[in-house]
Amino acid sequence: SLSGRIVGGVWWFFTLIIISSYTANLAAFLTVERMVSPIESAEDLAKQTEIAYGTLDAGSTKEFFRRSKIAVFEKMWSYMKSAEPSVFVKTTDEGVLRVRKSKGKYAYLLESTMNEYIEQRKPCDTMKVGGNLDSKGYGIATPKGSPLRNPVNLAVLKLNEQGLLDKLKNKWWYDKGECGSGGGDSKVSPSMSHSVVNLAVLKLNEQAVLDKLKNKWWYDKGECGSKDSARKSRTESRRMKVSSRAAQAFHCSALDSTGATAPYTELQSYSLCGMDSVKI
């Protein structure tokens, strides 16, 4: 009868909707499960042994763990130096390849600058996990007493003041990246995961609040504001066409291992900061 066919059609249509919804939700659930990393920090790595982790066999990252007095890092170092087979690799390429072949069972700890670059390159199957473990500055080395030291330092300071270092990093790391903003299997980009913080910083930056805070705590309360330093700063700034504050920062002295002050021999730029981080 007509009524029976109508009831049957409605039932089959209802069944089709239920099956489609179930299939879609199941696919989404499995995708999220695959993309969520069980490791979110160095503490997570230290608390487990299922996922192996290591560093370059010779380099600053290995030395960081070897010398660290922080309990978590001491525990990680104890594991790494006694692990069998060895968790150390001879090159960064070897470490990244080991991550890719491990099916999620090996994490490679390396400098964040390199980590972020690799994350944006094909085959887009790695991602940076967690925050940075420490902070180090990159410097340009010159022979002792080289006349190039001052011009190079001031030139880099000038580039930093103009924001060109940040622009160059964004250009070569992200704008020319091959994996989109998120990179690898990471569904959500780092900028999205901290959107509230980024928006707050953006708002502060628009109001020049960050520059005012930096000037107050970096320079107004700095320890290098002597008249002699100021005179040198003004002279250097006129000669190199950079601001007096940048030149003054260059003339600032640092404590050496003996506690005595010594002039900087290289520039450590936060814009190209290399920090240890985890790649999975």
MOHU-V287486 format. One record per backbone hydrogen bond with DSSP energy under -0.5 kcal/mol. NH is the residue of the N-H (numbers start at 1). CO is the residue of the C=O. If there is no record, write none. Layout:
nh | co
NH | CO
NH | CO
This chain:
nh | co
5 | 1
6 | 2
7 | 3
8 | 4
9 | 5
10 | 6
11 | 7
12 | 8
13 | 9
14 | 10
15 | 11
16 | 12
17 | 13
18 | 14
19 | 15
20 | 16
21 | 17
22 | 18
23 | 19
24 | 20
25 | 21
26 | 22
27 | 23
28 | 24
29 | 25
30 | 26
31 | 27
32 | 28
33 | 29
34 | 30
35 | 31
36 | 32
37 | 35
40 | 38
45 | 41
46 | 42
47 | 43
48 | 45
52 | 50
52 | 105
54 | 107
57 | 89
63 | 59
64 | 60
65 | 61
66 | 62
67 | 63
68 | 64
74 | 70
75 | 71
76 | 72
77 | 73
78 | 74
79 | 75
80 | 76
81 | 77
82 | 78
82 | 79
83 | 79
83 | 80
87 | 80
89 | 55
95 | 91
96 | 92
97 | 93
98 | 94
99 | 95
100 | 96
101 | 97
102 | 98
102 | 99
104 | 99
107 | 52
108 | 279
109 | 54
109 | 107
110 | 108
110 | 277
112 | 275
115 | 111
116 | 112
117 | 113
118 | 114
119 | 115
120 | 116
120 | 117
121 | 118
124 | 121
129 | 278
133 | 276
136 | 274
138 | 269
141 | 139
146 | 143
149 | 146
151 | 147
152 | 148
153 | 149
154 | 150
155 | 151
156 | 152
157 | 153
158 | 154
159 | 155
160 | 156
161 | 157
162 | 158
163 | 160
164 | 159
165 | 159
167 | 163
168 | 164
169 | 165
170 | 166
171 | 167
172 | 168
173 | 169
174 | 169
174 | 170
175 | 170
176 | 171
177 | 174
178 | 120
183 | 179
184 | 119
186 | 183
187 | 185
192 | 189
193 | 189
194 | 190
195 | 192
198 | 194
199 | 195
200 | 196
201 | 197
202 | 198
203 | 199
204 | 200
205 | 201
206 | 202
207 | 203
208 | 205
209 | 204
210 | 204
212 | 208
213 | 209
214 | 210
215 | 211
216 | 212
217 | 213
218 | 214
219 | 214
219 | 215
220 | 215
221 | 216
222 | 219
230 | 226
231 | 227
232 | 228
233 | 229
234 | 230
235 | 231
236 | 232
237 | 233
238 | 234
239 | 235
240 | 236
241 | 237
242 | 237
247 | 243
248 | 244
249 | 245
250 | 246
251 | 247
252 | 248
252 | 249
254 | 262
256 | 260
259 | 256
262 | 254
264 | 252
269 | 138
269 | 267
270 | 268
272 | 269
273 | 270
274 | 136
275 | 273
277 | 110
278 | 129
279 | 108
280 | 127
